[in-house]
Structure formats: C-alpha cells, structure tokens
Amino acid sequence: MQPHSQNWTHVTEFVMAGFAGAHEARFLFFTLFLTMYLFTLVENLAIILVVGLDHRLWRPMYFFLTHMSCLEIGYTSVTVPKMLAGFIGVDGGKSISYTGCLSQLFIFTFLGATECFLLAAMAYDRYVAICMPLRYGVLVSWGTCIRLAGACWLVGFLTPILPIYFLSQLTFCGPNVVDHFFCDVSPLLALSCSDVTLKETTDFLVSLMVLLVSSAVISVSYGNIIWTLLHIRSAAERRKAFSTCAAHLTVVSLFYGTLFFMYVRTKVASSINFNKVVSVFYSIVTPMLNPLIYSLRNKEVKGALSRAFSLKSWKGQ
C-alpha cells in the first residue's frame, strides 16, 4: 500500500482505452461489433416473442430460454453501446464517471451471475425430464419454474454487492485510463493506489462460489443424465434424449470456459490485450451465438419461428 500524499488528485472520471492499438481499423471494428450487437438483439427478441406467442412452446424449458434471452440483451447492452461510441469518437464516448463505472460493473456482474444460476436451473429441468419423466409435471411445475427463475435473479443481484462495496472503498488517484472497453475488475485494480489484497480475495471467493455452486448443479444433473442414458437400450431413444441437452451443453461449455479463465484468479491480469479478446468472446460473441445454438438444434423453435414469420400464418389470422 502506498503512503498517502497531499498531491493526490482523486479520480472522478475514467477514460476507456478500448482497442487503442486498432485505431486505423476503428470503423471496421465499429461495423463488426455493431452488426453483432444488432444481430444479438434481433435473435433474442425473436425468441422472446415466438415463445410468448406460440402456446406450443409454453413449457418450462422455453420459459427459462426467454429469461436467458433477456439476460443476453442486458448483458450486451450494458457494454457494447459505450464501446461503439468510443470507436467513432462520439463526445464523451470514451469517458465514464466513477459512479457510472461502478454501476456498469455491478450490472454486468449481476447479469453474468444470474446467467450462471439460470444455466443451472435449465440443467435441473433437463435432468428431471430425462431421469424422472413421470414426475416431471410435479417437480417442474409452473410454480417451481417461477420460484427458480426468481431465485436466479435474486442471487445474481446479491452477488456483486460485496465486491462493488470493497471496490468503492479503494482510492483512485491517477492515471484514470482503463485499459479495456468496459469497467472490468482487473484493469480497475491496476489503477488503484490502495492495497487491493482484500478486494482481490473477495472477488476470487465470490466468483469461485458462484461458478462452483452453479457448475456443481450442472455437473450432478448431467452425471445423472449420462447414467440414465447408459441404461437406455435403444440407441435411437438415447440420441433423442441427448439431443434435448446438446444445445444447453454447448452454451454451458462456451460460457463457463471463458468465465473460469477470466475471473477465478487472484492476481491482476498480466496480458490485458488477451483478456480483451476473451472478454469480447463472452460478452459479445457468446450472446450472439446462444440463440443460434438453441434455435438451429431445436426443431420446435425452428417450427415456431417458421410459423411466426410465415405469410400463410398471418393470412390465416
């Protein structure tokens, strides 16, 4: 911890460095990320609307899927618009207030933690559907689904409270340039002139708890699913049962793989540029891919989409 000095000027605003090394290609990056962002919005809004309008999809799995789509929209909207403004040099596009920075990190962490627990709830749904199909209606009733979803949002909201509180207690006395495209933990800690040991430890333990609890539920659920599938004699039935889990497993692998890499660490990141690439993957690319993974591998979603956007369907109404 550095000694206090009368010459310190406390930071009230941060400046996002973004992708400073790609200045010459900034319009190319702007177009790329804007396209991905708009594509993400359209995909997830389409899933929300289609599930809401098609009564054949009013089932627990798709109920959780609409919550996932809401999370993806919020997840990208909290970071991408600010990043895009920085690319094209909009007035104030690269700057963010101290309060705004902490708020952005709070919302981003809240939505990320909620997604972890929601993926766990979806794994439980698949476990009951495959391992205990006769009790599915009782164990995964609409009341249970609403309580599970509510618990995911509540625990997700509580997750960043302590880490953000400890971050707010740190002193930032300059420089104020955050070497990232949003207010992430590691680049902020690198700017602090306080002792960040307690903050790093808290972040590590909270991140580890969220990831271990949610991944434990997913692992136990899929462990039981695999055990059940191994005892199904018909290969066709095994493939049919596993196909209902394939999309979820793919999303879990993409999401958890990057999160474990980024956040279950105790030291400030040493390779900032590599961390930016990983952050782009889980905060922009993954939310864009998830709706495609669920819709392209799901005949019911594809059928509902085709019915929703079919001219015959509209004429029939």
N, C-alpha and C positions, 0 to 999 in steps of 0.2 A: 504493500500500500504506500502510495507516495505521500509525502508530507504536504500539509495544506499551505497554500501560498496566497498572499493578498492580490497577486497579479492574475489569478484565475478569473476567467470570464465564463460563467455558466452558460451552457448551450441551451437555447430556447427553440432552435430550429435545426433540422438535419437536411443535408443535401444528398440525394441518391446518385451515386456514381453510375449505376446501371451497367450497361455494357460499354464502358468508356473506350475499350480497345477496338470497338466496331463502329467508330464514328462515321467512317466513309460509307459504310453499308447500313446506316441507320434507317433509311427509308425502306430498304429491303426487309430489315428486321421488323419495322413497323407494320409493313404489309403482311408479313408472315404471321406475326403474333395477333394482329387484328383479325385476320382470316380465321385463325384457330379459335380465337375468343368468340367470334360471331357464330362459328360452327358449333362450339360448345353450347352456347345459349340456345340455338335453334334445336339441336338434338335433345337437350334436356327438357326444354319447354314442350317439344313434341311428345316425349314420353309422358310428361305430367298430364297433358291434355288428352292423349289417347287412352291412358289408364282411367282417367276421370270420366271419359265419355263412353267407353266400351264396358258394359256391365259384365262381359265375359272375363274381364281382367280384374274384377273386384275380388281379389284373393290376397291372402297375406303376403305372398312373395312380391306381388306388384305394388302392394301398399308400401312395403319397405323400399321398393325401387323408386317410387315417387319421392320419398324422403331423401334418397340418395341423389336424385336429380336436383332437388332443392339445394342440397349441400354443395353439389358441383357448381351450380350457378353462383352461389355466395362465395365459394372458395376462390373462384377465378375473378369475380367482380371486385373483391377486396384488394387485389394486387395489380391486375392487368391494366385497367384504365389509367392508373397512375403511371405505370411503366410506359404505356403508349404515349402519354402526354410528354414524358421525358424525351422520347425518341424524336418527336417533331418540334421540340423546343417551345411548347406552349408556356405562356407566362406562369411561373410557379410550378411548372410540371415536374421539375427535379427536386423541389423543396417540399418539406413536410414539417409541420410543427411538432414539438416534443410530445404534446398530448395526442396529436394525430398519429404519430409514430407508434406510441404505446397502444393506442386504440386499434390500429391496423394489426399489430402483433397479437393483441388479445382476441380479436375476431377470427384471425387466421388460425390461431391455436385452438380456439373454441370449435370451429368448424372441422378442423382436422381431427381433434379428439372425438368429436361426435361421429365422424365417419368411421373411425376405428370401432367404436361400440356398435354402430349400425351394421357394419360388416359382420360383427359377432352375432348380432340378432338374426341376420339373414342366414348365417351358418346354422344356428339353432333351428330355424324354420326348416331348412333342408334336412337336418338330422331327424326331426320328428316326422317329416313327410316320407322319408325313406325307411327309417328304422322302426317307426311306430305308426304306420299309416292308418290303422283302425282307430287310433286315439287322436289323430291329427285335429279333428274338429273341436275336441275338448281342450287339448294342450295349446293349440294355437288359435284360440277364438279371437274375435274382433276386439274384445276387451283386453285380452292378453297382448295383442299387437299394439294397441294404443298405449298401454302401460309400458311396453318395451321401448317403443319409439320415444315416448315422453321421458323415460329414464335415460335414454341415449343422449337426448338434447340437454337434459338437466346436468348429467355428469360431465358432458362435454363443456357446458358453460362454466362449471365449477373448476375444471382442470386448470385454466390459465390464471386463476385469481392469485394464488400464492406466488407463482413465478413472476407475474407482472408487478405484484406488490414489491418484491425484492428488487426488480429492475428499476422501479420508480425511486428506490432509496439510493441508487448509485449516483455518483456525481459525474457529469459530462462537462469537461472544461475546455474542449477543443483538442484536435480539429473536429469538425462536425460532418465530415464526408463519410457516408455509409457506403462501403464498397459492396453494394448489392442492388437489386432492382426493387426490393421492398424491405421493410424493417424486420429483418430476421435476427435471431438471438446472437449468433456468433459475431457478425460484423459490428453489432452494437456493443457487445462486451469488449471488443478490441479497441473501442473508442473511450471506454470508461477510465477515469483516473482514480477510481476507488478499487478496493480489494474485491475481486469478483468471485472469490472462492465459494462463499455461501451461495451466491446466485447460480454458479455452475453446478454445484452439488444438488441444489434444489431442482434445477432443470433436468439434470440427469435422472434423479429419483422419480420425479413426476412423469417424465417421458417413459422411463422404464416401466413404471406401474401401469400406465395406460396401454402400452404396447404388449406387456406380458399378460395382463388380465384379458384383454380382448383377443390376443393371439392364442391364449390358453383355451378360451371358449371355442375358437375356430378349430384348434388342433384336436380337442376332445371330440367335437362334433364330427369332424371328418375322419377321425380314428374309428369312431363307431360306424360311420357310413361305410368306410372301406371294409370293416369287419362284416357288416351285413351283406355287402355286395359279394364278398368272397363265398358266402353261403347260399347265394342265388345260383341255381343250377343252369338256368337258361342264359346263354351269352347275350341274346337279344334283350332280355329284361335287364341284364347288368348294364348294357350300353345305354338303354333308355333311362335307367335310373341315374347313371353317372352324367348323362348329357344335361340333366337339370342342374348339376353342380358345376359343370365345366366353366361357364361364364363367371360365376362367383369366384371360383378358384383362381381364374386368370386375373380378375380385378384385385383380389387379395394379394396375389404374388407381386403385381406391379406396385401396389400402394405400400404394402409393408416392407418390401425390399428397399425402396428408397428412403422410407421413414427411419428404419433401423440404421441405415447408413448415416443419415443426416443428424439424428437427434440423440441417439444413445451413445453419447461421447461426453467426456468430462473436460476436454480442452478446446479452446477456441480454434476454429478450423485453420489449418495451415495453407491449404490450397483453395483460396477464395474463388478463383475462376472455375475450378472443377465443381465447387459447391453450387455456383450459379447454374451450371449446366444441369446438375442433379435437381436443383430447385425448379428449374423450368420444366423438367420432366414430370415431377409430381404435382406441381401447381398449375400447369397449363396443358401439357401433353396428356397426362393420365385422365383428367376430367373430360377431355375431348374424346379419348378412346373408349372410356367406360360405357357410354350409351351405345356405341357401335358394337362393343363386345356383347352386351346384353341383347341388343335387337337382332344382330346378324346371326346369333347362335340360338335364337328363340323363335320357334315357328309361331307361337301365339302372339308375340309382339309384332312380328312381321305381318301376320294376318290382320291384326288390329290396325296397323299403320296403313296397309293397303286398303282396308275398308274405310278408314277415316279420310283418305285422300283420293278415294275413287269417285269419279264423276257419277257413276251409277248409284253409289251410296247417297250422294247428295240429291240426285234426281228422285230417288225413292222416297226421300223425306218430304 
